[in-house]
Amino acid sequence: KRTSFPTVFSAMWRHLWRFLVIAACVAEDYALHECHDVAPQRNSICVMVQFGNTSGSSGIASIACMAEEHQENRAAAPPWLSMTSLSAVNCDKSKSCRFIIQNGDSDSDLIQPATRYDVFCVDWKSNYPFTVFPACNGKGSCGLNVKTTNAGGGRNHQVFGVEDFMCVLLLLAYIGWSYVFEKCHVLHETGAAVLVGLVAGYMMQIFYGRAASFSYEMFSYILLPMVIFAAGFNLDKHRFFRFGGYIAALGITGTVLIFLLIFFGSEFFTIRPSNGTPFQLPAQSRLVLASVLASTDTVAPMAFITASDFPQLYAVVFGEGVLNDVVSILLSTSVEDATTLPPMWQLLGRLLVVFSCSSAMGIAFGLSISLLFKRAKVLHKEVLKPVVLLLGCNYACYILTEVCEFSSIFALFVSSVLSGHYAMHGMSLEAQSFASELAELMAYTAESIVFGYFGLTAVAYTSQANSVGFEFRLIFYYIVCIVCARVVSISLLALAMRLLKCGQQLALSRKELCMVCMAGCMRGTIAYALILRAVPPEDEQSHVDRIMVTTVLGIVSVNCLVFGGLFPVVMRFLQLEPRPQGSESPEGSTLSRQLRQRLAGRWQRFDESYLMPLFRPGWQRNVSETSSLPSLSVDGPGHVGLERFHRSDGAPQ
């Protein structure tokens, strides 16, 4: 039976239409955008290929890309037959794929400077006929439009200068807003720095076509050591060690408890994308997020809790922040390769090993520095060189411990505490004052830069074409988990310490415990730095990795912009009254106070009899006053004053 021509034509049209629909659907599984972490080049083009927008993308793709000179009214993409001679790169579809178009990969075989190109790619692993993307929409948009730069190193030098200038502006904005904050407690300067950083980042994105990327190396090797050294060198040692029980309970036990509560609490949340299948974060991702979000930020709370008005509360919040940073980083490194929650004994064992090794390195460096300053008489007279030597030796401790994969933060903290207690007295009085002020200057500068730097680099994850957006439900859920975990941990620890003291009154009142609880709910730049350290580089990040980054980014932003403003409101609501030094209530029973004083006296006698004569220059004890040893009293930032002991040259100790 013969088939009529209209019937054949209709069948062909149906098959062609079905083919076009399938091709269009396949093309939608690819997204192409320019590399934002690489500056535009003169003779090459860097593009990123993203496969789908759901976590279910899997398999291998073979990608080849070409660049054609830009045409305003390009009607169609080049056929795949014209791309058969191009080199291809095998890509994992669960991650983004980077492709660099170099000379020989374009229609003219030469990428020209200051030229606009249309970039097209093909996947040789797709179904025949092979898919060329991006598809043309017939509205003047065809291919990925990119432009090469007109300069070489000079252009990159200019862009770096712009980033440097932005950082200086952020520093000035932080300082300027601090004066406004003194008059109007609305938004802390950390939140203002984040806002200014976001504005500066978007301006840089608009005018220079690229966003600044967060460098974990710069954060961990340059900015963070400044803050830690000042915290240890200018430490109020008497008050810090007096509340050592609270600090250890909150900084170590409390951090581990919050990590566990956040991990188990996140198991009940399901992500429901608008154009995909609902899914839960895998256990490894939830472990990383729990360890990262266990780190607190005490910069904003300590702006409201001053050491003069709230000495006990300030010491506890500050000390917890130091130990919390150490424990959260250790947790992050311990679970970054784990697929399930490690056994508790294994986790605590690793914490103990790292704490012990880090303490040993910090003690070794601190005592060695002190011995050097005791023996080298030339360091007792000058000002500049001894201070630089002191900073360099402590920084060497930080770097070596970081290379050995121990806790560089804790090692530097221990080394700087010992340097402030022993080595500092081997310098002249002018050098001592200069070292203390310089440490505070470096810490303030680093803190002011790091929050603006966070806002400046956050644009890279909010303005890119491959951005998955913010999962606001997930961000809100994790904030609720953080607050609930903090409340539970503070309640359990307070109850345990009350039982250990046989029902006696704690050193902190209920209102002060509420402020400690709220201070521990803050999350800052350390959490953001840890999540960027835990995930692969941008070109290798999966959809889940980008969700993790944007979730932490959203939580830190909410904390900087919202929680910082709520802190003074809560203080006024609780009607928290200042308790200056000398008005502290007695802690615990008479027996516990006697035991604590006895231990402190024994340590003081050991320090004065053995350690100070060995490591503190010019130490000479007044033999006529050995019958009654004085208690430790704080003379000022950076050292413990012993009023009845003097150096052999007559200068006050």
FIDOFI-620957 format. One record per residue (C-alpha): residue number from 1; residue in one letter; y, x, z. Coordinates in steps of 0.2 Angstrom, whole numbers, plus 5000, padded with zeros to 4 digits. Example, Ala and Ser with C-alpha at 12.3 -4.5 7.8 and 13.67 -1.06 7.14 Angstrom:
<zanus>
(1, A, (4978, 5062, 5039));
(2, S, (4995, 5068, 5036));
</zanus>
This chain:
<zanus>
(1, K, (5000, 5000, 5000));
(2, R, (5017, 5007, 4995));
(3, T, (5030, 5009, 5008));
(4, S, (5048, 5004, 5003));
(5, F, (5062, 5016, 5003));
(6, P, (5072, 5007, 5017));
(7, T, (5057, 5008, 5029));
(8, V, (5055, 5026, 5026));
(9, F, (5073, 5029, 5029));
(10, S, (5073, 5019, 5045));
(11, A, (5059, 5029, 5052));
(12, M, (5067, 5045, 5048));
(13, W, (5083, 5039, 5056));
(14, R, (5074, 5034, 5072));
(15, H, (5066, 5051, 5073));
(16, L, (5082, 5060, 5070));
(17, W, (5091, 5050, 5083));
(18, R, (5077, 5053, 5095));
(19, F, (5079, 5072, 5091));
(20, L, (5098, 5072, 5094));
(21, V, (5096, 5063, 5111));
(22, I, (5083, 5075, 5117));
(23, A, (5093, 5090, 5111));
(24, A, (5109, 5083, 5120));
(25, C, (5099, 5081, 5136));
(26, V, (5092, 5098, 5134));
(27, A, (5109, 5105, 5131));
(28, E, (5115, 5097, 5147));
(29, D, (5103, 5108, 5157));
(30, Y, (5114, 5123, 5154));
(31, A, (5131, 5128, 5160));
(32, L, (5141, 5143, 5154));
(33, H, (5156, 5151, 5162));
(34, E, (5165, 5167, 5163));
(35, C, (5160, 5180, 5177));
(36, H, (5173, 5178, 5191));
(37, D, (5167, 5194, 5201));
(38, V, (5171, 5205, 5186));
(39, A, (5188, 5209, 5179));
(40, P, (5191, 5205, 5161));
(41, Q, (5186, 5220, 5150));
(42, R, (5193, 5227, 5134));
(43, N, (5177, 5228, 5124));
(44, S, (5165, 5217, 5132));
(45, I, (5163, 5200, 5139));
(46, C, (5153, 5195, 5154));
(47, V, (5146, 5177, 5155));
(48, M, (5135, 5168, 5168));
(49, V, (5122, 5155, 5163));
(50, Q, (5117, 5141, 5176));
(51, F, (5102, 5131, 5173));
(52, G, (5103, 5113, 5179));
(53, N, (5112, 5106, 5194));
(54, T, (5097, 5103, 5205));
(55, S, (5086, 5113, 5215));
(56, G, (5071, 5109, 5204));
(57, S, (5075, 5121, 5190));
(58, S, (5061, 5133, 5188));
(59, G, (5053, 5143, 5174));
(60, I, (5059, 5158, 5163));
(61, A, (5072, 5157, 5150));
(62, S, (5076, 5170, 5137));
(63, I, (5095, 5170, 5134));
(64, A, (5105, 5178, 5120));
(65, C, (5123, 5176, 5118));
(66, M, (5136, 5180, 5104));
(67, A, (5155, 5179, 5103));
(68, E, (5165, 5173, 5088));
(69, E, (5184, 5174, 5086));
(70, H, (5192, 5158, 5093));
(71, Q, (5195, 5144, 5081));
(72, E, (5206, 5129, 5086));
(73, N, (5197, 5116, 5076));
(74, R, (5179, 5122, 5077));
(75, A, (5168, 5108, 5073));
(76, A, (5150, 5114, 5077));
(77, A, (5142, 5128, 5086));
(78, P, (5134, 5142, 5075));
(79, P, (5115, 5139, 5070));
(80, W, (5102, 5147, 5080));
(81, L, (5096, 5156, 5065));
(82, S, (5112, 5167, 5065));
(83, M, (5107, 5173, 5083));
(84, T, (5090, 5179, 5079));
(85, S, (5095, 5198, 5079));
(86, L, (5103, 5197, 5096));
(87, S, (5096, 5206, 5111));
(88, A, (5089, 5193, 5124));
(89, V, (5088, 5194, 5143));
(90, N, (5074, 5185, 5153));
(91, C, (5081, 5175, 5167));
(92, D, (5074, 5165, 5182));
(93, K, (5079, 5147, 5180));
(94, S, (5081, 5145, 5199));
(95, K, (5095, 5157, 5199));
(96, S, (5111, 5160, 5189));
(97, C, (5109, 5173, 5175));
(98, R, (5122, 5186, 5170));
(99, F, (5124, 5191, 5151));
(100, I, (5136, 5205, 5145));
(101, I, (5141, 5204, 5127));
(102, Q, (5145, 5221, 5120));
(103, N, (5149, 5228, 5103));
(104, G, (5136, 5223, 5091));
(105, D, (5134, 5206, 5099));
(106, S, (5148, 5197, 5090));
(107, D, (5151, 5191, 5072));
(108, S, (5162, 5206, 5069));
(109, D, (5151, 5218, 5078));
(110, L, (5166, 5224, 5088));
(111, I, (5174, 5216, 5103));
(112, Q, (5193, 5218, 5101));
(113, P, (5205, 5220, 5116));
(114, A, (5217, 5206, 5119));
(115, T, (5207, 5194, 5108));
(116, R, (5201, 5176, 5111));
(117, Y, (5183, 5172, 5108));
(118, D, (5171, 5157, 5108));
(119, V, (5155, 5162, 5116));
(120, F, (5138, 5153, 5112));
(121, C, (5121, 5156, 5119));
(122, V, (5103, 5151, 5115));
(123, D, (5087, 5150, 5125));
(124, W, (5073, 5156, 5115));
(125, K, (5061, 5148, 5128));
(126, S, (5067, 5131, 5124));
(127, N, (5058, 5118, 5113));
(128, Y, (5060, 5120, 5094));
(129, P, (5073, 5119, 5087));
(130, F, (5081, 5131, 5099));
(131, T, (5096, 5125, 5110));
(132, V, (5113, 5132, 5107));
(133, F, (5125, 5129, 5121));
(134, P, (5139, 5125, 5125));
(135, A, (5138, 5110, 5113));
(136, C, (5153, 5105, 5103));
(137, N, (5161, 5088, 5108));
(138, G, (5171, 5085, 5093));
(139, K, (5187, 5085, 5103));
(140, G, (5193, 5103, 5100));
(141, S, (5182, 5110, 5113));
(142, C, (5168, 5121, 5106));
(143, G, (5160, 5135, 5115));
(144, L, (5166, 5145, 5130));
(145, N, (5184, 5151, 5127));
(146, V, (5187, 5169, 5135));
(147, K, (5200, 5182, 5132));
(148, T, (5198, 5201, 5133));
(149, T, (5211, 5211, 5142));
(150, N, (5224, 5221, 5134));
(151, A, (5223, 5236, 5145));
(152, G, (5210, 5248, 5153));
(153, G, (5211, 5255, 5170));
(154, G, (5230, 5251, 5171));
(155, R, (5226, 5233, 5171));
(156, N, (5213, 5234, 5185));
(157, H, (5225, 5245, 5195));
(158, Q, (5238, 5231, 5193));
(159, V, (5226, 5217, 5198));
(160, F, (5221, 5228, 5214));
(161, G, (5239, 5230, 5217));
(162, V, (5242, 5211, 5217));
(163, E, (5227, 5209, 5229));
(164, D, (5234, 5222, 5240));
(165, F, (5251, 5213, 5240));
(166, M, (5243, 5197, 5244));
(167, C, (5235, 5204, 5259));
(168, V, (5252, 5211, 5265));
(169, L, (5260, 5194, 5263));
(170, L, (5246, 5186, 5273));
(171, L, (5249, 5199, 5287));
(172, L, (5267, 5194, 5287));
(173, A, (5263, 5176, 5287));
(174, Y, (5251, 5178, 5302));
(175, I, (5265, 5187, 5312));
(176, G, (5279, 5175, 5307));
(177, W, (5269, 5160, 5311));
(178, S, (5264, 5167, 5328));
(179, Y, (5282, 5165, 5333));
(180, V, (5282, 5147, 5327));
(181, F, (5266, 5144, 5337));
(182, E, (5274, 5150, 5353));
(183, K, (5287, 5136, 5352));
(184, C, (5276, 5122, 5344));
(185, H, (5257, 5123, 5348));
(186, V, (5252, 5113, 5333));
(187, L, (5242, 5125, 5322));
(188, H, (5236, 5142, 5327));
(189, E, (5241, 5157, 5317));
(190, T, (5223, 5159, 5311));
(191, G, (5223, 5142, 5303));
(192, A, (5240, 5146, 5295));
(193, A, (5234, 5162, 5288));
(194, V, (5219, 5153, 5280));
(195, L, (5231, 5140, 5272));
(196, V, (5242, 5154, 5265));
(197, G, (5227, 5163, 5259));
(198, L, (5220, 5148, 5250));
(199, V, (5237, 5146, 5241));
(200, A, (5238, 5164, 5237));
(201, G, (5220, 5164, 5230));
(202, Y, (5224, 5149, 5219));
(203, M, (5240, 5157, 5212));
(204, M, (5230, 5173, 5208));
(205, Q, (5217, 5162, 5200));
(206, I, (5230, 5153, 5189));
(207, F, (5240, 5168, 5184));
(208, Y, (5227, 5182, 5183));
(209, G, (5212, 5172, 5178));
(210, R, (5201, 5179, 5192));
(211, A, (5198, 5176, 5211));
(212, A, (5196, 5190, 5224));
(213, S, (5179, 5191, 5231));
(214, F, (5174, 5194, 5249));
(215, S, (5168, 5212, 5252));
(216, Y, (5156, 5212, 5267));
(217, E, (5157, 5231, 5266));
(218, M, (5176, 5231, 5269));
(219, F, (5174, 5218, 5283));
(220, S, (5160, 5227, 5292));
(221, Y, (5165, 5245, 5289));
(222, I, (5184, 5244, 5291));
(223, L, (5191, 5228, 5299));
(224, L, (5177, 5224, 5312));
(225, P, (5176, 5242, 5320));
(226, M, (5195, 5241, 5324));
(227, V, (5193, 5225, 5334));
(228, I, (5177, 5231, 5343));
(229, F, (5185, 5248, 5348));
(230, A, (5200, 5240, 5355));
(231, A, (5189, 5228, 5365));
(232, G, (5179, 5242, 5373));
(233, F, (5193, 5255, 5375));
(234, N, (5205, 5243, 5383));
(235, L, (5192, 5233, 5393));
(236, D, (5196, 5226, 5410));
(237, K, (5180, 5234, 5417));
(238, H, (5181, 5227, 5435));
(239, R, (5183, 5209, 5429));
(240, F, (5170, 5211, 5415));
(241, F, (5156, 5218, 5425));
(242, R, (5160, 5206, 5440));
(243, F, (5156, 5191, 5429));
(244, G, (5142, 5200, 5420));
(245, G, (5129, 5187, 5425));
(246, Y, (5139, 5173, 5416));
(247, I, (5143, 5184, 5401));
(248, A, (5125, 5189, 5399));
(249, A, (5119, 5171, 5402));
(250, L, (5131, 5164, 5389));
(251, G, (5131, 5178, 5377));
(252, I, (5113, 5182, 5376));
(253, T, (5103, 5167, 5382));
(254, G, (5115, 5154, 5377));
(255, T, (5116, 5161, 5359));
(256, V, (5097, 5161, 5357));
(257, L, (5096, 5144, 5364));
(258, I, (5110, 5137, 5352));
(259, F, (5101, 5146, 5337));
(260, L, (5085, 5136, 5342));
(261, L, (5093, 5120, 5344));
(262, I, (5103, 5121, 5327));
(263, F, (5087, 5126, 5318));
(264, F, (5076, 5112, 5325));
(265, G, (5091, 5099, 5323));
(266, S, (5093, 5103, 5305));
(267, E, (5076, 5098, 5301));
(268, F, (5080, 5080, 5301));
(269, F, (5094, 5081, 5287));
(270, T, (5090, 5077, 5269));
(271, I, (5102, 5082, 5255));
(272, R, (5104, 5067, 5243));
(273, P, (5113, 5074, 5227));
(274, S, (5122, 5061, 5216));
(275, N, (5112, 5066, 5200));
(276, G, (5096, 5073, 5207));
(277, T, (5081, 5071, 5218));
(278, P, (5084, 5071, 5237));
(279, F, (5077, 5087, 5246));
(280, Q, (5078, 5096, 5262));
(281, L, (5083, 5114, 5265));
(282, P, (5068, 5125, 5266));
(283, A, (5064, 5133, 5283));
(284, Q, (5070, 5150, 5278));
(285, S, (5087, 5143, 5273));
(286, R, (5088, 5133, 5289));
(287, L, (5084, 5149, 5299));
(288, V, (5098, 5159, 5291));
(289, L, (5110, 5145, 5293));
(290, A, (5105, 5143, 5312));
(291, S, (5107, 5162, 5315));
(292, V, (5124, 5162, 5306));
(293, L, (5131, 5147, 5314));
(294, A, (5126, 5154, 5331));
(295, S, (5140, 5166, 5330));
(296, T, (5157, 5160, 5339));
(297, D, (5175, 5164, 5336));
(298, T, (5185, 5168, 5351));
(299, V, (5202, 5173, 5343));
(300, A, (5210, 5156, 5344));
(301, P, (5204, 5151, 5361));
(302, M, (5210, 5168, 5369));
(303, A, (5227, 5164, 5362));
(304, F, (5228, 5149, 5374));
(305, I, (5218, 5157, 5389));
(306, T, (5228, 5171, 5394));
(307, A, (5222, 5185, 5406));
(308, S, (5236, 5182, 5418));
(309, D, (5235, 5163, 5420));
(310, F, (5216, 5162, 5418));
(311, P, (5208, 5179, 5423));
(312, Q, (5190, 5172, 5426));
(313, L, (5190, 5161, 5411));
(314, Y, (5197, 5174, 5400));
(315, A, (5184, 5187, 5406));
(316, V, (5170, 5175, 5403));
(317, V, (5176, 5169, 5386));
(318, F, (5180, 5187, 5380));
(319, G, (5163, 5195, 5386));
(320, E, (5153, 5181, 5379));
(321, G, (5161, 5184, 5362));
(322, V, (5157, 5202, 5362));
(323, L, (5138, 5199, 5366));
(324, N, (5138, 5184, 5355));
(325, D, (5143, 5194, 5340));
(326, V, (5129, 5207, 5343));
(327, V, (5115, 5194, 5346));
(328, S, (5120, 5183, 5331));
(329, I, (5120, 5198, 5320));
(330, L, (5103, 5203, 5326));
(331, L, (5096, 5186, 5324));
(332, S, (5103, 5185, 5306));
(333, T, (5094, 5202, 5302));
(334, S, (5078, 5197, 5310));
(335, V, (5076, 5180, 5301));
(336, E, (5083, 5184, 5284));
(337, D, (5066, 5188, 5277));
(338, A, (5056, 5175, 5287));
(339, T, (5049, 5159, 5280));
(340, T, (5045, 5152, 5297));
(341, L, (5052, 5154, 5314));
(342, P, (5045, 5170, 5322));
(343, P, (5036, 5169, 5338));
(344, M, (5048, 5169, 5353));
(345, W, (5040, 5185, 5360));
(346, Q, (5043, 5194, 5344));
(347, L, (5061, 5188, 5342));
(348, L, (5065, 5193, 5360));
(349, G, (5056, 5210, 5358));
(350, R, (5066, 5214, 5343));
(351, L, (5082, 5210, 5352));
(352, L, (5076, 5221, 5367));
(353, V, (5072, 5236, 5355));
(354, V, (5088, 5235, 5346));
(355, F, (5099, 5233, 5362));
(356, S, (5090, 5248, 5370));
(357, C, (5092, 5259, 5354));
(358, S, (5110, 5253, 5352));
(359, S, (5114, 5256, 5370));
(360, A, (5106, 5274, 5369));
(361, M, (5116, 5278, 5354));
(362, G, (5132, 5272, 5362));
(363, I, (5129, 5281, 5378));
(364, A, (5125, 5297, 5369));
(365, F, (5141, 5296, 5359));
(366, G, (5152, 5291, 5373));
(367, L, (5146, 5304, 5385));
(368, S, (5147, 5318, 5372));
(369, I, (5164, 5313, 5367));
(370, S, (5169, 5313, 5386));
(371, L, (5161, 5330, 5388));
(372, L, (5170, 5337, 5373));
(373, F, (5187, 5331, 5380));
(374, K, (5183, 5339, 5397));
(375, R, (5178, 5356, 5390));
(376, A, (5191, 5358, 5376));
(377, K, (5207, 5362, 5385));
(378, V, (5217, 5362, 5370));
(379, L, (5215, 5343, 5369));
(380, H, (5224, 5340, 5386));
(381, K, (5241, 5344, 5379));
(382, E, (5244, 5337, 5362));
(383, V, (5246, 5319, 5357));
(384, L, (5241, 5315, 5339));
(385, K, (5226, 5326, 5336));
(386, P, (5216, 5321, 5352));
(387, V, (5219, 5303, 5348));
(388, V, (5213, 5305, 5330));
(389, L, (5198, 5315, 5336));
(390, L, (5194, 5301, 5348));
(391, L, (5195, 5287, 5335));
(392, G, (5185, 5298, 5323));
(393, C, (5170, 5301, 5335));
(394, N, (5169, 5283, 5340));
(395, Y, (5169, 5278, 5321));
(396, A, (5155, 5290, 5318));
(397, C, (5145, 5281, 5331));
(398, Y, (5148, 5265, 5322));
(399, I, (5143, 5271, 5305));
(400, L, (5127, 5281, 5311));
(401, T, (5121, 5266, 5321));
(402, E, (5124, 5254, 5306));
(403, V, (5115, 5266, 5294));
(404, C, (5100, 5266, 5307));
(405, E, (5100, 5247, 5306));
(406, F, (5103, 5245, 5324));
(407, S, (5118, 5235, 5332));
(408, S, (5133, 5245, 5327));
(409, I, (5145, 5233, 5336));
(410, F, (5136, 5235, 5353));
(411, A, (5134, 5254, 5351));
(412, L, (5153, 5256, 5347));
(413, F, (5157, 5244, 5361));
(414, V, (5147, 5255, 5374));
(415, S, (5154, 5271, 5367));
(416, S, (5172, 5265, 5367));
(417, V, (5170, 5259, 5385));
(418, L, (5164, 5276, 5391));
(419, S, (5178, 5284, 5381));
(420, G, (5191, 5274, 5390));
(421, H, (5183, 5277, 5407));
(422, Y, (5180, 5296, 5405));
(423, A, (5187, 5304, 5389));
(424, M, (5203, 5296, 5390));
(425, H, (5208, 5305, 5406));
(426, G, (5206, 5322, 5396));
(427, M, (5222, 5318, 5387));
(428, S, (5240, 5319, 5392));
(429, L, (5248, 5303, 5399));
(430, E, (5258, 5302, 5382));
(431, A, (5241, 5303, 5373));
(432, Q, (5233, 5290, 5384));
(433, S, (5247, 5277, 5381));
(434, F, (5247, 5281, 5363));
(435, A, (5228, 5278, 5361));
(436, S, (5229, 5262, 5370));
(437, E, (5243, 5255, 5360));
(438, L, (5236, 5261, 5344));
(439, A, (5219, 5253, 5348));
(440, E, (5228, 5236, 5351));
(441, L, (5239, 5238, 5335));
(442, M, (5223, 5241, 5324));
(443, A, (5214, 5226, 5332));
(444, Y, (5229, 5215, 5329));
(445, T, (5231, 5220, 5311));
(446, A, (5213, 5218, 5308));
(447, E, (5212, 5201, 5315));
(448, S, (5228, 5195, 5306));
(449, I, (5221, 5201, 5289));
(450, V, (5203, 5195, 5291));
(451, F, (5208, 5176, 5292));
(452, G, (5220, 5177, 5277));
(453, Y, (5207, 5187, 5268));
(454, F, (5195, 5173, 5271));
(455, G, (5206, 5161, 5263));
(456, L, (5210, 5172, 5249));
(457, T, (5192, 5175, 5244));
(458, A, (5186, 5157, 5248));
(459, V, (5194, 5152, 5232));
(460, A, (5180, 5161, 5222));
(461, Y, (5168, 5148, 5229));
(462, T, (5179, 5133, 5227));
(463, S, (5186, 5135, 5209));
(464, Q, (5172, 5141, 5199));
(465, A, (5163, 5131, 5186));
(466, N, (5146, 5135, 5194));
(467, S, (5152, 5128, 5211));
(468, V, (5140, 5115, 5218));
(469, G, (5155, 5107, 5228));
(470, F, (5155, 5104, 5246));
(471, E, (5141, 5094, 5254));
(472, F, (5152, 5085, 5266));
(473, R, (5138, 5076, 5275));
(474, L, (5129, 5092, 5278));
(475, I, (5145, 5100, 5284));
(476, F, (5148, 5086, 5297));
(477, Y, (5130, 5086, 5302));
(478, Y, (5130, 5104, 5306));
(479, I, (5146, 5103, 5316));
(480, V, (5138, 5089, 5326));
(481, C, (5123, 5100, 5329));
(482, I, (5134, 5115, 5334));
(483, V, (5144, 5104, 5347));
(484, C, (5128, 5096, 5354));
(485, A, (5119, 5112, 5355));
(486, R, (5133, 5120, 5364));
(487, V, (5135, 5106, 5377));
(488, V, (5116, 5106, 5380));
(489, S, (5116, 5125, 5382));
(490, I, (5131, 5126, 5394));
(491, S, (5123, 5112, 5404));
(492, L, (5106, 5120, 5406));
(493, L, (5114, 5137, 5410));
(494, A, (5126, 5130, 5423));
(495, L, (5111, 5120, 5431));
(496, A, (5100, 5136, 5431));
(497, M, (5114, 5147, 5439));
(498, R, (5117, 5133, 5452));
(499, L, (5099, 5133, 5457));
(500, L, (5099, 5152, 5458));
(501, K, (5114, 5152, 5470));
(502, C, (5105, 5138, 5480));
(503, G, (5117, 5125, 5476));
(504, Q, (5133, 5136, 5480));
(505, Q, (5149, 5133, 5470));
(506, L, (5150, 5143, 5454));
(507, A, (5165, 5154, 5450));
(508, L, (5170, 5143, 5436));
(509, S, (5175, 5125, 5439));
(510, R, (5169, 5110, 5429));
(511, K, (5185, 5110, 5419));
(512, E, (5184, 5129, 5415));
(513, L, (5166, 5126, 5410));
(514, C, (5172, 5112, 5398));
(515, M, (5184, 5125, 5390));
(516, V, (5170, 5138, 5389));
(517, C, (5160, 5125, 5380));
(518, M, (5174, 5121, 5368));
(519, A, (5178, 5139, 5365));
(520, G, (5159, 5142, 5360));
(521, C, (5160, 5128, 5347));
(522, M, (5172, 5138, 5336));
(523, R, (5166, 5147, 5321));
(524, G, (5175, 5161, 5312));
(525, T, (5175, 5174, 5299));
(526, I, (5159, 5183, 5306));
(527, A, (5149, 5168, 5301));
(528, Y, (5156, 5168, 5284));
(529, A, (5153, 5187, 5282));
(530, L, (5135, 5185, 5288));
(531, I, (5130, 5171, 5276));
(532, L, (5137, 5181, 5261));
(533, R, (5127, 5196, 5268));
(534, A, (5111, 5185, 5269));
(535, V, (5111, 5177, 5252));
(536, P, (5109, 5187, 5235));
(537, P, (5124, 5192, 5224));
(538, E, (5133, 5178, 5215));
(539, D, (5124, 5181, 5199));
(540, E, (5107, 5179, 5208));
(541, Q, (5111, 5164, 5219));
(542, S, (5101, 5148, 5218));
(543, H, (5107, 5131, 5220));
(544, V, (5102, 5131, 5238));
(545, D, (5110, 5148, 5241));
(546, R, (5127, 5141, 5235));
(547, I, (5125, 5126, 5246));
(548, M, (5122, 5137, 5261));
(549, V, (5138, 5147, 5257));
(550, T, (5149, 5132, 5254));
(551, T, (5142, 5124, 5270));
(552, V, (5147, 5139, 5281));
(553, L, (5164, 5140, 5271));
(554, G, (5168, 5122, 5275));
(555, I, (5163, 5123, 5294));
(556, V, (5174, 5139, 5296));
(557, S, (5188, 5130, 5287));
(558, V, (5187, 5115, 5298));
(559, N, (5186, 5126, 5314));
(560, C, (5202, 5136, 5309));
(561, L, (5212, 5121, 5303));
(562, V, (5206, 5108, 5316));
(563, F, (5198, 5115, 5331));
(564, G, (5212, 5127, 5334));
(565, G, (5224, 5113, 5335));
(566, L, (5213, 5103, 5347));
(567, F, (5211, 5117, 5360));
(568, P, (5228, 5115, 5368));
(569, V, (5226, 5096, 5367));
(570, V, (5210, 5097, 5377));
(571, M, (5218, 5109, 5390));
(572, R, (5232, 5096, 5393));
(573, F, (5219, 5082, 5394));
(574, L, (5209, 5091, 5407));
(575, Q, (5225, 5096, 5416));
(576, L, (5218, 5113, 5418));
(577, E, (5229, 5122, 5430));
(578, P, (5231, 5141, 5429));
(579, R, (5222, 5152, 5442));
(580, P, (5231, 5169, 5442));
(581, Q, (5224, 5185, 5449));
(582, G, (5221, 5184, 5468));
(583, S, (5219, 5165, 5469));
(584, E, (5200, 5165, 5464));
(585, S, (5189, 5155, 5474));
(586, P, (5174, 5164, 5482));
(587, E, (5159, 5164, 5472));
(588, G, (5142, 5159, 5479));
(589, S, (5136, 5162, 5497));
(590, T, (5140, 5176, 5509));
(591, L, (5123, 5184, 5506));
(592, S, (5125, 5184, 5487));
(593, R, (5143, 5192, 5489));
(594, Q, (5136, 5205, 5501));
(595, L, (5122, 5209, 5489));
(596, R, (5134, 5211, 5474));
(597, Q, (5146, 5221, 5484));
(598, R, (5132, 5233, 5490));
(599, L, (5126, 5235, 5472));
(600, A, (5144, 5239, 5466));
(601, G, (5147, 5251, 5480));
(602, R, (5131, 5261, 5476));
(603, W, (5136, 5262, 5458));
(604, Q, (5153, 5267, 5462));
(605, R, (5147, 5281, 5474));
(606, F, (5134, 5287, 5460));
(607, D, (5148, 5287, 5447));
(608, E, (5160, 5296, 5458));
(609, S, (5147, 5309, 5465));
(610, Y, (5138, 5313, 5448));
(611, L, (5146, 5306, 5432));
(612, M, (5165, 5308, 5435));
(613, P, (5163, 5327, 5440));
(614, L, (5153, 5330, 5425));
(615, F, (5162, 5320, 5412));
(616, R, (5180, 5316, 5418));
(617, P, (5192, 5331, 5417));
(618, G, (5201, 5337, 5432));
(619, W, (5191, 5326, 5444));
(620, Q, (5193, 5331, 5462));
(621, R, (5188, 5319, 5476));
(622, N, (5198, 5318, 5493));
(623, V, (5185, 5324, 5505));
(624, S, (5195, 5317, 5520));
(625, E, (5193, 5299, 5513));
(626, T, (5174, 5298, 5510));
(627, S, (5171, 5287, 5525));
(628, S, (5178, 5271, 5516));
(629, L, (5177, 5270, 5497));
(630, P, (5190, 5259, 5489));
(631, S, (5186, 5245, 5478));
(632, L, (5189, 5245, 5460));
(633, S, (5206, 5239, 5455));
(634, V, (5214, 5237, 5438));
(635, D, (5229, 5247, 5434));
(636, G, (5232, 5241, 5417));
(637, P, (5223, 5239, 5400));
(638, G, (5210, 5252, 5396));
(639, H, (5205, 5260, 5413));
(640, V, (5199, 5256, 5430));
(641, G, (5212, 5263, 5443));
(642, L, (5205, 5272, 5458));
(643, E, (5221, 5273, 5468));
(644, R, (5215, 5286, 5481));
(645, F, (5208, 5299, 5469));
(646, H, (5219, 5311, 5459));
(647, R, (5217, 5324, 5446));
(648, S, (5218, 5342, 5451));
(649, D, (5234, 5345, 5442));
(650, G, (5242, 5331, 5453));
(651, A, (5244, 5318, 5439));
(652, P, (5239, 5301, 5444));
(653, Q, (5221, 5296, 5438));
</zanus>
